[in-house]
Amino acid sequence: MNSDSPSLPASTRPLWKARALVTISLMTGVMGSSVPTPLYPLYQAQLHLPSFTTTAIFFAYVVGVLSALLVGGRLADRVADRRRLLLPALAMVATGAILLALAHNLGMMLAGRLLAGLGTGTLTGAANAALLDLEPPQHKQRAALFGTAAFTLGSILGPILSGVALQAGFYPTVLPFLIIILIVLAVGQGLWRLPLRRAATPAPAPHSPQAVHASARALPARRVTQLMLLCCITLSIVWGVGSSLMAMGPSLGEKLLGIHDYALSGYASSLLAACAGTAQFLSQRTSSTSAFRYGNVVFASGLACAIASLLATQAWLMGVAVLITGLGFGAAFIGAAGIVNQIAPPQRRGLMVSLFYIAGYIGNAWPMLLGFITDHAGPMTAAMTLLLTAIAASAGFVVLSRRLLPIRS
């Protein structure tokens, strides 16, 4: 790895190659995190694990992600060449995949998931910061598009990869991880040969028009903190609803809507992710503020449709609700990510991006709360609590955004 290479590729083609490599790196990390989802029942049966221990395997991944995000965000701001974080992160993802492919006991599975979490968490901060470095100031929202697209594609492709291997009965606990290892090797080789140093942007003269314009647009520290909190809580709510659908969807669908085919509930998760990706693509031509606002409105509308589905006991209406919710999910996600990218000072960019995604992963605790309410008050109470809370939160986010943000940003 030549750290003395020029700051950034001069031509457009190397820039797009760099964007593609960084995006695929993040997507591969997310794939590695989502691949085991359909395999957990198989692991539980093969290793004779109780349900609580199976949950601990997932928790090991969350611990790894949060630990990496807390440390990696600060490191990303101190490392000029992002590859110094991206390449070790990819190595951790590959090592975790090797351990999971060879796992024959609980210890190997816990170690594999912990390494996968550490790798994905490090990639989250470093890759998003690298994508920001590769964009000119007027196109910072495009970095958010690439970052959110990587998460969406990884979330879709991971379960599909292991699901196909599982249905085909072709080494389902080995083949998906082997494919991830091969992708890591290919992307790692590309990153090794391509410089990803941050471009040195000379500061404008104190009285130049550029300096005056930048000063006029600078936000007070208190406003930056308020907007950061708004975006973090939004992501936590949005991801919380999505993770609840993936974790509790089959169970709630059977108990409340009479859906006995678990595959249909799995397809609902894929539909949510696909609609989110579509919304992210469609939102790239609008401002981050607008995407944030209409995303939350559409998200709340989809959840209201889900309430109607439960009250009327209509499964088809729930499908419509998932579609609408997914569109709102994607728009709110990319809007919040774009706002964070715009308000983050260059010297704190990696840290703020990492904190943003930490909030999202904290939202993954929602399914545990949902399960607790289900055990003590019933599935309908749990579902209504989740949906009504998320609707109220989304409405509050829209109101707050009108106070904190201009019409366009």
N, C-alpha and C positions, 0 to 999 in steps of 0.2 A: 504494500500500500504506500503510494508515494504522496506524503503529506505536503511536499513542496510543489505540487502541481498548481497550475493557475487557479485563481479563485473560483471561477465558474466557467463552464464551456461557453464559448463565444457565440456559436451558431445555435439556431433554433432546434436543430435535430438532436444534438447532444442534450439540450435542456429537456426535451420531451422524453428522451431515453432515461435520463436521470429521474424524472417524475415517475415514469413507468416502473422503474426498478424499486424506488422507494415505496410506491403504492402497493406493488406486488409483495414486497417484504412485509408490510403491515397486514395485508390480506392473508398471507401465509400464516402469520402468527395467530390471527383470529381463527383461521381454519383449524389450526392445531388445538385451539381451545374448545372449538365446537364439535370436532370430530367424535369425541368419546360419548356425546350425549345419547345417541341411540344404542350405544354399546354397554351402558351401565347395567341394564338387567342381565346381560350376558356375563359381565364380570361378576355380578352378584351371585349368579348361579354357579359359575365355574369355581369361584374361590369360597363359596359358602359364606358370604358376608351378610350380616344383618343390615337393615335399612340405615341405621344410624351411621355405621361404618362407611357405607356407600356415600352418604352425605359428606362424610369427612374427606373423601377423595376429592369431591368438588370444592370443598372449603380450602384444601391445600392449594388449589389453583388460585382462588381468590386472594389468599395470603400472599402468594408469589406476585400477583399483579399489583396489589396495593403497595407491597414493599418496594417493588421496582419503580412504580410511579412516584413514590415519595422521595426516593433517592435519585432516580434517573432524571427527573425534571430539573433538579439543580445542576446535575452533571451536563445536561444538554446545553445549558446556557454558558458553560465554561469550556466546552470543547469546540474548537473552530471547525474541525472536520467531523461531520456527523457520522462518518463511517466508523469512527472509533467506538461508537455506541451501537450502530446498526449491525455490524458484523459479529461482535460478541453476543448480541441479542439473538441473531439468527442461529448462532452456534448453540445457545441454550435451548431454543425451540427444537433444533434437530436432535440434541442429546435427550431432551424430554421425550421426543417421538421414538427414539431408539429404545429407551427404557420401557415405554408403554407397549411397544411392539414385542418386546421380549419378556414382559412382566409375567411372573408366575406366582407372585406373592404380593401381599398388601404393601410391604415396604417399597418395592420397586414402583408400584402404582403411585404411591404418595410422592416419591421422589420425582417421578416423571411428570406428574401434574404440577408439582412445585416449580420445577425447571421451566415447564411450559408457561406458567404464570409469570415467572421472572422475565422470560424472554419476551412475552407479549406485552407486559407492562413497560419494559425498556423500549420496545419498538414503538409503543403508543406515543410516548413523549418525544423520542428522537426522530421518528418518521414524520410526525406532524410538524415539528420544528423545521426539519429539512425541507418539507414541501413548502413551507412559508418562505424559506431562504431562496427557493427556486422561482418565486413569483415576484414580479415587479410590484411596487406599492399599489398601483391602481387595479391589480388583479388578485388581491389577497384572498377574496372569497373563493377563488378557484382552488386554493389550497384546502379550504374546508370541504369543497366538493370531492377532491381526491381522497381526503382522509375519511370522510363519512362513507364514500363509495367502497373503500377498502374494508371497512367494518361490515357493511351490508353484504358485499359479495362473500366475505369470509364466513359470515353467519349463515348464508344460504348454502354455500358449497360444502362446508364441513359436514353437516348432517346428511346431505345428499350423497357425499362420497362414501361415508360409512354405511349409510342406509342401503345403497346399491350393493356394496360388498356383502352386507348382511343378508339381503334378499337372495343374492346369487349363491350364498354359502361359500364364497371364495376368500378364505383367510380374512374374515372381517376384522379381526383384532390385529392384523399385521399390514395388509395391503394399504389401508388409508394412511398409516403413519409412514410407510415406505414412499408413497407419493409425496408427502409433505417433505421428507428428507431430500428427495430429488429436486423439488422446487427450491428448497433452501440452498442446495449446492449450486444450482444454475443462477439464482439471484445473487448469491454471495460472490460468485466469480465476476458477475457484471459490475457489482458495486466496488470490488477490489480494484478494477481497472479504470473506474470512472471517478474523477475528483468530485467531491461534494462539499467544498469549502464555502463558507459564507462569503457573499460578495461584500467587499468593503465599500460602504456608501459614505462618501465625504460629506461632512456636515456643512450646510450652507452658511454663508457669511451672516453675522448677527443681524444685519439690516437688509439682507437680500429679500426679494419677494417670496422666495421659497421659505425662508425662516419665518417671515411674518405670517405666511399662510399656515405653516406647521404650528406656530404658537397659537393661532386663532382656533385651530381644530383640537388642540391638546385638551384632554379632559382632566378635571381635578382628581386627585388621588381618591377622594371619597366616592366620586361618581364611578370611577373604575372599579372600586370594591363593590359598590352596589350592583353594577352590571354583571360583575363576575359572579356574585352570589345568585343573582336572578338566573343566569345561564346554567350554573351548576345545579340549582334546585330543579330547574326545568328538565335537564338531562336525567336527573335522578328519578323524577316522576315518570318520564317517558320510557326510560329503560326499565323501570320497575314494572310498568304495565306489560311491556314486551316479555320480560323474564317470567312474569306470572302466567302469561299465556302459554309459554313453553313448558313451565314446570307443572302448572296445575290445570292447564287446558283440557287434557284428556279426562282427568278425574271429574272436573266440574261439568264438562260436556256430557259425560255419562249420567251424572246425578241430576242435572238440571234440564238437559235438553234431550235425554234419551239417546245420545250418540254412542253406540257401543263399538264402533269401528275406530280404534285408536289412531289408525292411519289418517283418518279425516282430520283429527285434531292436529296431527303432525303437519298435514298440508296447510292448515290454518296458519301455523307459524311461518312456513315458507311464503305463504301469500302475504303475510304482514311484512316480512323482510323485502319481498319483491316490490310491493307497493311503496315501501319506504325508499327503496332505491330509485324508483321511478320519480317520486316526488323530489328527491335530491337532484336528479338530472334536470327536471323541469324548473327547479328553483334557482338554477345557476344564473339566469338572466335577470333576476330580481334582486333587490337589496336584501341584506341580511335581516334588517329590521322588519321588512314586509314579510319575508319568509317565516320569521319567528312568530309574527302576529297571526297570519292566516293559518300557519301550521297548527298553532294552539287552538284556534277556532275549529278547524277541521277535525283535529284530534278529539276535542270535547264532543263534537257532533257524532263522531263514530262511537264514542263511549255511550252517549245517550241512545244511539241505535241499539247498542248491546243490551242496555237496560230494557228497552222495548222487546227485544228478542227473548230475554229471560222471563219477562212478565207474560208474554204471549205464548211462550214455549214453542217458538218457531226457529228451527235450526237454520233454515235458509236466510232468515233475517240476520242471524249471527254472522253468516258469511259476508253479507253486505257490510255489517258493522266492522268486521276485520279489515275489509278493503278500505273503507273510509278512514278508519283509525290508522292504518298503515301509511296512507297518504299524508295525514297530519303528523304522524311520527317522523317521517322523513323530512318534511319541511321544517318542523320545529327543531329537529336535530341540526340540520345544516344551518339554519338561521342562528341558533345559539352558538354553534362552532364558529360561524363567520364573525359574530359580534366579539367573541373572545379573541379571535385573530386580529381584529381591528383595534381593540383597546389595549392589547398586550404590548408593553414596552419591549424593544428588542432585547435588552439585557435580562428580561424576566420571561421571555416568550416560552421557553421550554418548561419552566416551572408552572406557568399559568395553564398551559395546555395539559400538563400532567394532572394538575388539580381538577381541571374540568372533567377529565375522564375518570379520575378517582371518584368524583361525585356520581358518575354514571354507574360505576361498579358497586358503589354503596347501595344504589337502587336495586341491585340484585338480591338484597335482603328482603324485599317485599314478599316473595313467595313464602318465606318462612313465617312472616306475620300472617299471610293469607292462610297457611296451613294451620296455624294456631287458632285463628278465628273459626275455621272450618271444624276443627275438633271440638271446640267449646260452644259454638253457637249455630253451626250448620253451614252448608255450602252457599245457600242463598244469601244469608247475612254477610258472609265473607265476600262474595262477588259484589253485592251492592255497596259494601263499605269501600272496596277498592275503586269501583267505578265512580261513585259519588265524590269520593275524595279527590280523584284525579280530575274530574270535571270542574270542581270548585277551584282546584289549584290552577288549571289552565286558564280559567276566567280571570283569576287574580294575576297571572303572568301577563295577560294582554293589557290589563289596566295599568300595571306597574311599568310595562314597556312604554306606554304612552306618556308616562311622567318622566321616565329616565332617558328616552331616546327621541331623536327627531323623526320626522315622517320617513326620511330616507337616510340610510347610513351604509 
